[in-house]
Amino acid sequence: MKTALIIEDNPDNMVLITRLLEKAGYLTLQAMTGMDGFDMARQKKPDFVILDIQLPDMDGIEVLHKIRDSEIGNSIKVIAMTSYAMSGDREKLLAAGCDGYIEKPIDPALVISQIKSFLGGRE
């Protein structure tokens, strides 16, 4: 069974994303801050990370860079899930090293297929 680490500071979004992933058969880990998420990613080595960009202690791009610069490097897929939806934000996040981008508010009927498409051969 694949494991997802959700780094999200909004409790309602955390519950929604967790329930959708668990219903689809994923194990989930949760972190409410960027640093907790980074530490958990290094310790637990999930199959992928769902990363909010607006976090209380550091932004998601900094978390992404910390993951990519660590010993886990590119071994974990990172999918940005954010309300950053201005022109160019998607491209900026993908260029920074995200493997995928999902805009909030998410569509519960589509989000699992979106995640699976970003995971590619790891599914």
C-alpha positions in Angstrom: 0.0 0.0 0.0 1.3 3.4 -0.9 1.9 6.1 1.8 1.1 9.8 1.3 2.4 12.5 3.5 0.0 15.5 3.6 1.6 18.8 4.7 -1.4 21.1 5.2 -2.1 23.7 7.9 -5.8 24.0 7.4 -7.6 21.4 9.5 -10.6 21.1 7.2 -8.4 20.6 4.1 -6.4 18.0 6.0 -9.5 16.0 6.9 -10.8 16.2 3.3 -7.6 15.2 1.7 -6.9 12.4 4.2 -10.4 10.9 3.8 -10.1 11.0 0.0 -6.7 9.3 0.0 -7.6 6.7 2.6 -10.9 5.9 0.7 -8.7 5.3 -2.4 -6.5 2.9 -0.5 -3.5 5.0 0.6 -2.0 5.1 4.0 -1.6 8.7 5.2 0.7 10.7 7.4 -0.1 14.3 8.4 2.0 17.3 9.2 0.6 20.8 10.0 3.9 22.8 9.5 6.6 22.8 6.9 9.3 21.7 9.3 7.3 18.9 10.7 6.5 17.8 7.2 10.2 17.9 6.1 11.2 15.9 9.2 8.5 13.4 8.6 9.4 13.0 5.0 13.0 12.2 5.9 12.1 9.8 8.7 9.1 8.0 7.2 10.0 8.2 3.5 6.5 8.2 2.1 5.8 7.4 -1.5 4.6 10.9 -2.2 3.9 14.2 -0.5 0.8 16.5 -0.9 2.3 19.9 -0.2 0.4 23.1 0.6 2.4 26.2 -0.3 1.1 28.6 2.3 2.3 27.2 5.6 2.7 29.0 9.0 6.5 28.5 9.5 7.9 28.4 5.9 6.4 28.4 2.5 6.0 25.1 0.6 8.7 26.0 -1.9 11.2 26.1 1.0 9.9 22.7 2.2 10.3 21.4 -1.4 13.9 22.6 -1.6 14.7 21.1 1.8 13.3 17.7 0.6 15.2 17.9 -2.7 18.4 18.9 -1.1 18.3 16.1 1.5 19.2 12.5 1.3 15.8 11.6 0.0 16.2 14.0 -2.9 14.1 13.1 -5.8 13.1 9.7 -4.6 9.7 11.1 -3.4 7.1 12.6 -5.7 5.9 16.0 -4.4 2.5 17.4 -5.5 1.7 21.0 -4.8 -1.9 21.4 -3.7 -2.5 25.1 -3.3 -4.8 28.1 -3.7 -2.0 29.8 -5.6 -3.7 30.0 -8.9 -2.4 33.2 -10.5 -1.0 33.1 -14.0 2.4 31.4 -13.9 2.1 29.9 -10.4 1.7 26.3 -11.8 4.8 26.7 -14.0 6.8 28.3 -11.1 6.0 25.4 -8.8 6.8 22.8 -11.5 10.1 24.6 -12.3 11.0 24.6 -8.6 10.8 20.8 -8.5 7.2 19.8 -7.9 6.0 16.7 -9.8 2.5 18.0 -10.0 0.1 20.8 -9.2 -3.5 20.7 -8.0 -5.4 23.9 -7.6 -7.6 24.5 -4.5 -10.5 24.2 -4.1 -10.0 20.7 -5.1 -12.6 18.6 -6.9 -13.2 15.5 -4.7 -14.4 13.6 -7.8 -11.2 14.2 -9.7 -8.4 14.6 -7.2 -7.4 11.0 -6.9 -7.1 10.6 -10.7 -5.0 13.8 -10.8 -2.7 12.4 -8.1 -2.4 9.1 -9.9 -1.5 10.8 -13.1 1.4 12.7 -11.4 2.7 9.5 -9.8 3.1 7.8 -13.2 4.8 4.4 -13.0 4.7 4.4 -9.2 1.1 3.4 -9.1 
